[in-house]
Amino acid sequence: MKKQLLKLAMIAIPVVGLMSFKSSPMFFGPGWTIYQADVLPEAFEPPFQTSSAGTNFSNQIVVDPDDGNNNLLVMECPGTSFYWRMNFANNDVTVDNLTVVMRVKGNPAYDVALDLDMHYNDMRTRVSFQKNYNEEANAIRVRNGTGPDGASSGPLGVNMDEWHTYRFTMTAEQTLIYVDESDTPVMTITPLSAASSNSHFRFGDGSSSENEYGATIDWVVWDTSGAYSPSEMALPAEVLSVDSFATNSAWVGPVPTKDILYVNHPNSSGDSQIKVFNLSGKLVKSIETQGNLERTEIDMSELAAGLYIVNYKNGNQEQQFKVLKE
C-alpha cells in the first residue's frame, strides 16, 4: 500500500502521520529489517528457512479481522517442533549484537505463545513464553542461558493471549526482554556459551512435545548492529501505524511523546471523543473535544512508558493511531 506523509503544522516539532501499509522488504544493514507478514516467511526477501521441522504444523497468511488492510501470520504446531529461521550466516551478515522485536498474540488452544532462539558468535539464548510452567501463569521459561539468580523461569507480567510487543536484545554478557516497549526489562538472562557455526534467530516451536504451540504474528523486526533498548532505538514507523478512515481528518503528535500529545481535529463535531487504550485494551483516558477548538491536548506524563492506541470518534467517523510513550 502507499505510504502517505502528512505533517502537523500546528506542532513545533515536525510530526509525520502514516497510514497503515506494508513496506517493501528492507535488506540487511544498519537499521531495522522488517517482516510484516504480507507473505509466508519463506517468500520474504531475505527468506526465512524452515528449521527443526517435525510433524503436523501449519502456517498461513490471513487478513487481520480488526484491520482489513493488515495481514497476519498464523502458526500452529499440533505435532512436534517447527521454527522459522533467519540465517545470518547464509546471507554473509556479521552480527555485532542482536535486537529482535515481535508483535504476538497467543492462541488460547495452546500453552506456548512464543519460542525464540538467538544463536551467534558462540553464544545462545532461547526462551519460551508458556501460559503454565512450574505452577506459574504467563511465565518466561529460559531454555538456553541462565535466568536471574540461576532461575529457570520468571513472570512475563501480561496475558499472552492478548496482543503484546516483545523486544529481545542480546550481547555476550546479557539478554534483556522488554514488553510493550517499556524501557524496564522484565527479565535479564546470561547467554549460554555455545560454540557453533550458527548465526541466526528463529521463532516458532522448539519442543518435541505435541500440541504445545500456536500464535499469531503481526510483524517481526530486527537489527544486527547492536542490542538496543526501546529508548535507544524506537520501532520503525511502519509497524507503529494503523489504518484510519480518512487522510484529511485527525492526526496526532508528537510521536513518540514524553508528556503532552496533541490531537488535531479540524472537522470536529459537537459529540467528538478521544479515548486512549493500552495494548491490553484497557481504557486509560477519555476526553470530550470542545466544538470550538481544532486541537485537543492530552497529558500522557502519568502513563507508563509503552505503546498506546488513541481512538478519535467524530460522529460516525472513527480513526485510530498507535503512539509510543517514552
C-alpha positions, -999 to +999 in steps of 0.1 A: +000+000+000+011+036-005+028+054+023+015+089+029+034+115+049+014+143+065+029+170+088+012+186+117+019+223+111+005+233+144+031+215+164+066+230+168+082+195+164+076+182+129+054+151+131+048+125+104+014+107+102+015+074+085-014+054+070-012+017+077+008-001+050+031-029+043+066-019+035+088-032+007+114-056+021+143-038+037+177-056+033+204-061+058+225-032+071+224-008+100+188-002+110+156-023+110+148-052+087+110-055+087+089-086+081+053-076+080+035-109+073+024-100+038+038-133+026+049-165+042+084-161+058+100-183+031+088-159+004+101-128+022+134-113+010+157-122+026+139-155+030+134-173+063+142-210+063+123-239+080+142-253+109+138-284+132+106-292+112+089-320+130+053-333+123+019-317+118+025-279+117+007-252+097+015-216+086-009-193+068-013-156+060-047-142+069-064-108+068-064-091+102-100-092+114-095-058+131-079-041+101-087-052+065-055-035+053-033-056+075-021-092+072-011-117+099+009-149+101-010-177+119+012-205+132+001-238+148+020-269+157-003-297+169+025-321+163+062-317+171+086-288+165+088-262+138+108-229+135+112-201+110+149-192+110+166-161+097+200-174+089+226-146+090+254-169+080+238-178+047+234-141+040+270-132+048+259-110+076+282-102+106+262-099+138+277-075+163+249-078+188+212-085+181+178-069+187+146-087+177+111-073+183+078-091+176+041-083+180+025-116+190-008-129+202-010-164+217-036-189+206-058-199+236-059-235+225-021-239+231+002-234+261+032-219+243+027-184+227+063-178+217+096-197+214+126-176+204+161-188+198+190-165+192+224-180+185+255-163+171+292-156+180+293-189+200+266-177+224+229-186+227+197-176+244+165-194+239+132-187+258+097-199+256+066-180+268+044-205+285+009-199+299+016-225+326+050-235+338+060-247+373+026-236+386+032-201+373+009-184+348+023-165+319+059-174+326+091-168+307+110-202+306+147-200+300+157-229+277+193-219+269+210-194+292+207-186+329+179-166+344+183-142+374+200-159+404+201-191+384+163-193+380+149-212+350+118-191+347+101-158+357+069-138+353+062-122+319+036-099+336+010-099+308-017-122+293+000-140+264-034-145+247-036-107+241-016-086+216+018-076+230+051-064+217+081-083+229+117-069+224+148-091+229+183-077+230+214-099+232+251-093+238+278-117+251+270-105+286+232-104+288+199-108+271+171-084+281+134-089+275+111-059+272+073-059+270+052-033+251+083-010+247+086-002+283+123+007+290+124-015+321+132-051+312+111-079+326+140-104+327+178-104+324+194-136+311+230-146+309+235-163+275+249-198+272+284-203+258+277-225+228+305-229+202+288-234+168+288-221+133+252-210+138+244-174+133+206-168+134+174-162+152+144-183+149+108-184+162+081-210+164+081-242+184+113-258+195+098-286+216+094-322+207+062-324+227+030-324+207+001-299+208+020-271+226+025-241+203+001-217+185+003-180+179-005-151+155+024-129+144+017-093+132+053-084+124+089-092+132+118-066+130+154-070+138+188-052+138+222-069+138+243-039+146+236-037+184+214-046+213+190-016+216+165-008+243+132+009+234+147+043+243+179+037+223+161+027+191+124+033+185+104+009+164+101+018+127+070+039+119+057+012+095+048-011+124+036+017+147+009+030+123-027+017+120-054+023+095-076+054+095-107+062+076-097+095+061-064+113+052-077+148+059-091+145+094-075+138+128-037+134+133-017+130+165+018+141+176+045+144+185+053+107+182+070+095+202+059+116+232+072+120+267+043+141+282+019+161+260+002+146+230-019+167+206-048+155+185-056+177+155-093+175+146-102+204+122-136+189+113-147+180+148-184+180+156-200+186+190-200+150+200-164+141+193-145+119+218-109+109+223-101+077+241-067+062+250-062+025+255-031+005+264-022-025+243-042-048+266-073-029+257-078-011+290-092+025+287-067+048+304-081+082+293-113+096+279-117+132+267-146+150+250-134+176+225-145+212+226-165+221+195-148+255+191-113+240+191-094+222+164-068+207+187-071+188+219-042+183+244-037+150+262-015+147+292+004+115+289+030+122+316+015+100+343+012+069+320+038+042+319+062+041+290+050+019+262+026+017+232-010+031+233-039+033+210-055+067+205-091+064+193-108+095+178-145+094+171-163+121+153-199+112+147-199+081+125-162+085+116-136+068+137-098+068+135-071+051+154-034+058+160-006+040+177+015+062+199+048+055+217+051+070+252+087+073+262 
